[in-house]
């Protein structure tokens, strides 16, 4: 092997300098520094050995970070795919419903509570907040939007005599067959007033078929469920729906 010791190799004027021919190998030994102050073209991109810290300027295109469509409404997941961002739901979407007039529940019968009206009471600073997702008809409550809902049910009333009775939150998944999601029982040896409270969390994924009702079972004597009686400052019997978040 021969060596040529020179300080600089220049091509002829107007030509280019070629090192080797096709099939040859040009070796750069270990410890040799190849300093470039000009422009290099045709250099293949390295497939390894580039540290992230070496990228100290410019912006990496979002398409290089993951698959899918990057936009202001998507985020990059851990599996390097862009997915739609789901807006967080804070528990500030709630609705009150009350009954305006007393309702008598016959003895030895299970009765659905009906006659619900908007329970927001401005004078008492009780409001329906946020988007209203629940509607009612003849004692049946329907949902316009999926989500997790906390359902709180309070019953105020009195009995005409000694009785064992129950209050219920009923739910259905087929808009037909109802079952009790939660109940509250009490026994009275003599006629007296009472207050019940119960709550549950319902996952609503089918707004067409998932419904809610409330009911009272009066045993040996009738029960009177108290309405607000025209007094807008009272919330004797009420049901409250609070949307806690999405099911996605």
C-alpha positions as CSV (number, residue, x, y, z in Angstrom):
1,X,0.0,0.0,0.0
2,X,1.4,3.4,-1.0
3,X,0.9,6.7,0.7
4,X,0.8,10.2,-0.7
5,X,1.5,13.1,1.7
6,X,-0.1,16.3,0.5
7,X,-1.8,19.3,2.2
8,X,-4.6,19.7,-0.3
9,X,-6.1,18.0,-3.3
10,X,-7.9,20.1,-5.8
11,X,-9.8,19.0,-8.9
12,X,-9.0,20.6,-12.3
13,X,-10.7,23.9,-12.8
14,X,-14.4,23.4,-13.7
15,X,-14.4,19.7,-12.8
16,X,-15.2,17.7,-9.7
17,X,-12.9,15.5,-7.6
18,X,-13.9,11.8,-7.4
19,X,-12.6,9.4,-4.8
20,X,-12.5,5.8,-6.0
21,X,-14.8,4.1,-8.5
22,X,-18.0,2.1,-8.1
23,X,-17.4,-0.9,-5.8
24,X,-14.4,0.6,-4.0
25,X,-14.4,1.3,-0.3
26,X,-12.9,4.5,1.2
27,X,-11.9,4.0,4.8
28,X,-11.7,6.6,7.5
29,X,-9.6,5.1,10.3
30,X,-10.5,5.4,14.0
31,X,-9.3,8.6,15.5
32,X,-9.6,10.5,12.3
33,X,-11.8,13.6,12.3
34,X,-13.6,14.5,9.1
35,X,-14.3,18.3,9.4
36,X,-16.9,19.7,7.1
37,X,-17.3,23.5,6.7
38,X,-19.1,23.2,3.4
39,X,-22.2,21.4,2.1
40,X,-22.7,17.7,1.7
41,X,-25.2,16.1,-0.6
42,X,-26.3,12.5,-1.1
43,X,-25.4,11.5,2.4
44,X,-27.9,8.8,3.6
45,X,-29.7,9.5,6.9
46,X,-28.2,7.6,9.8
47,X,-30.4,4.8,11.2
48,X,-29.0,4.9,14.7
49,X,-26.7,6.7,17.0
50,X,-28.4,10.1,17.0
51,X,-29.1,11.4,20.5
52,X,-32.3,13.4,21.1
53,X,-30.2,16.1,22.7
54,X,-28.5,16.6,19.4
55,X,-31.7,18.2,18.0
56,X,-31.2,21.7,19.4
57,X,-33.1,23.8,16.8
58,X,-36.1,23.7,14.5
59,X,-39.4,21.9,14.9
60,X,-40.2,18.3,14.3
61,X,-43.3,17.8,12.0
62,X,-46.2,16.4,13.9
63,X,-46.6,13.7,11.2
64,X,-43.2,12.3,12.3
65,X,-44.3,11.8,15.9
66,X,-47.1,9.4,15.4
67,X,-49.8,8.0,13.1
68,X,-53.3,9.5,12.6
69,X,-54.2,13.2,12.2
70,X,-52.6,15.8,14.4
71,X,-54.9,18.8,15.2
72,X,-55.9,21.1,18.0
73,X,-58.6,18.6,19.0
74,X,-56.3,15.5,19.1
75,X,-53.5,14.4,21.4
76,X,-50.6,11.9,21.0
77,X,-51.1,8.7,23.0
78,X,-48.5,6.5,24.5
79,X,-48.8,4.1,21.5
80,X,-47.8,7.0,19.2
81,X,-51.2,7.5,17.6
82,X,-53.2,10.7,17.6
83,X,-56.7,10.4,19.2
84,X,-59.5,12.8,19.7
85,X,-59.4,14.5,23.1
86,X,-62.4,14.0,25.3
87,X,-63.4,17.1,27.2
88,X,-63.5,16.6,30.9
89,X,-66.8,16.9,32.6
90,X,-66.9,18.6,36.0
91,X,-69.8,17.7,38.3
92,X,-71.6,21.0,37.7
93,X,-74.5,19.7,35.5
94,X,-77.4,19.0,37.8
95,X,-81.1,19.2,37.7
96,X,-83.7,19.3,40.5
97,X,-87.3,18.0,40.1
98,X,-90.0,18.3,42.8
99,X,-93.7,17.4,43.0
100,X,-95.9,20.4,43.5
101,X,-98.9,18.7,45.2
102,X,-99.3,15.9,47.8
103,X,-99.8,12.4,46.4
104,X,-101.5,9.6,48.2
105,X,-100.2,6.1,47.7
106,X,-102.8,3.4,48.3
107,X,-102.3,0.7,50.8
108,X,-100.9,-2.7,49.6
109,X,-99.8,-1.2,46.3
110,X,-96.6,0.0,44.6
111,X,-97.1,3.4,42.9
112,X,-94.9,5.4,40.6
113,X,-94.5,9.0,41.7
114,X,-95.6,11.4,39.0
115,X,-96.3,15.1,38.7
116,X,-92.7,16.2,38.7
117,X,-91.9,19.8,37.9
118,X,-88.7,21.9,37.7
119,X,-87.3,22.2,41.2
120,X,-85.0,25.2,40.8
121,X,-85.9,27.7,43.5
122,X,-84.4,31.2,42.9
123,X,-85.5,32.5,46.3
124,X,-83.5,29.8,48.0
125,X,-80.6,30.0,45.6
126,X,-81.3,26.5,44.3
127,X,-80.6,26.3,40.6
128,X,-80.3,23.8,37.8
129,X,-76.7,24.2,36.6
130,X,-75.0,23.6,33.3
131,X,-76.5,21.7,30.4
132,X,-79.8,20.0,31.2
133,X,-79.6,16.4,30.1
134,X,-82.7,14.9,31.7
135,X,-86.4,15.2,30.8
136,X,-89.5,13.6,32.3
137,X,-92.9,12.5,31.3
138,X,-95.6,10.8,33.5
139,X,-93.0,10.0,36.2
140,X,-90.4,8.5,33.8
141,X,-87.1,10.3,33.4
142,X,-85.1,10.1,30.1
143,X,-81.5,11.1,29.3
144,X,-80.4,13.0,26.2
145,X,-76.7,12.4,26.7
146,X,-74.7,9.4,27.9
147,X,-72.6,9.5,31.0
148,X,-72.3,8.6,34.6
149,X,-75.2,10.1,36.6
150,X,-75.6,10.4,40.4
151,X,-79.3,10.2,41.2
152,X,-80.4,11.5,44.6
153,X,-84.0,10.8,45.8
154,X,-85.6,12.3,48.9
155,X,-89.1,11.6,50.0
156,X,-91.0,13.5,52.7
157,X,-94.4,12.4,53.8
158,X,-96.7,10.8,56.4
159,X,-98.6,7.6,57.0
160,X,-102.2,7.1,57.9
161,X,-101.3,4.4,60.4
162,X,-98.8,1.7,61.3
163,X,-97.1,0.3,58.2
164,X,-94.0,-1.2,56.7
165,X,-93.2,0.7,53.5
166,X,-90.4,1.3,51.0
167,X,-89.2,3.9,48.5
168,X,-87.4,3.0,45.3
169,X,-85.3,4.2,42.4
170,X,-86.3,2.0,39.5
171,X,-84.2,1.7,36.3
172,X,-84.7,0.0,33.0
173,X,-82.3,-1.0,30.2
174,X,-84.9,-1.9,27.6
175,X,-87.5,0.9,28.2
176,X,-89.9,-1.7,29.5
177,X,-88.9,-3.9,32.4
178,X,-88.0,-1.9,35.5
179,X,-86.0,-3.2,38.5
180,X,-85.1,-1.4,41.8
181,X,-81.6,0.1,41.7
182,X,-81.8,1.2,45.3
183,X,-84.5,1.2,48.0
184,X,-85.2,2.5,51.5
185,X,-87.5,0.8,54.0
186,X,-89.1,1.9,57.2
187,X,-91.6,0.7,59.8
188,X,-94.0,2.8,61.8
189,X,-96.0,1.5,64.7
190,X,-98.3,4.5,64.5
191,X,-99.2,7.1,61.9
192,X,-96.3,9.6,61.7
193,X,-94.2,11.7,59.3
194,X,-91.1,10.4,57.7
195,X,-88.1,11.4,55.5
196,X,-86.2,9.1,53.3
197,X,-83.0,9.7,51.3
198,X,-81.3,7.4,48.9
199,X,-78.9,7.7,46.0
200,X,-77.1,5.7,43.3
201,X,-74.8,6.1,40.3
202,X,-76.2,5.1,36.9
203,X,-74.1,4.4,33.8
204,X,-76.1,5.6,30.8
205,X,-74.9,4.3,27.4
206,X,-78.2,3.9,25.7
207,X,-80.3,7.1,25.9
208,X,-83.2,5.4,24.0
209,X,-83.8,2.5,26.4
210,X,-82.3,3.5,29.7
211,X,-84.9,5.3,31.9
212,X,-85.5,6.0,35.6
213,X,-88.6,6.0,37.7
214,X,-89.3,6.5,41.4
215,X,-91.9,4.6,43.4
216,X,-93.4,4.0,46.8
217,X,-94.7,0.7,48.1
218,X,-97.3,1.3,50.8
219,X,-98.0,-1.7,53.0
220,X,-100.9,-2.0,55.4
221,X,-101.9,1.8,55.3
222,X,-101.8,4.5,52.7
223,X,-98.9,7.0,52.5
224,X,-99.0,10.7,51.6
225,X,-96.0,12.0,49.7
226,X,-95.5,15.7,50.4
227,X,-95.3,18.2,47.6
228,X,-94.2,21.8,48.1
229,X,-97.9,22.8,48.2
230,X,-97.4,26.0,46.3
231,X,-94.6,27.2,48.6
232,X,-91.7,27.8,46.3
233,X,-89.2,27.8,49.2
234,X,-89.9,24.1,50.0
235,X,-88.3,21.1,48.6
236,X,-90.0,18.3,50.4
237,X,-89.9,15.5,47.9
238,X,-87.3,15.8,45.2
239,X,-85.0,13.9,42.8
240,X,-81.7,15.3,41.6
241,X,-79.6,14.2,38.6
242,X,-75.9,15.1,38.6
243,X,-73.8,14.2,35.6
244,X,-70.4,13.1,36.8
245,X,-68.6,12.4,33.6
246,X,-68.6,10.6,30.2
247,X,-68.5,6.9,29.7
248,X,-65.8,7.1,27.0
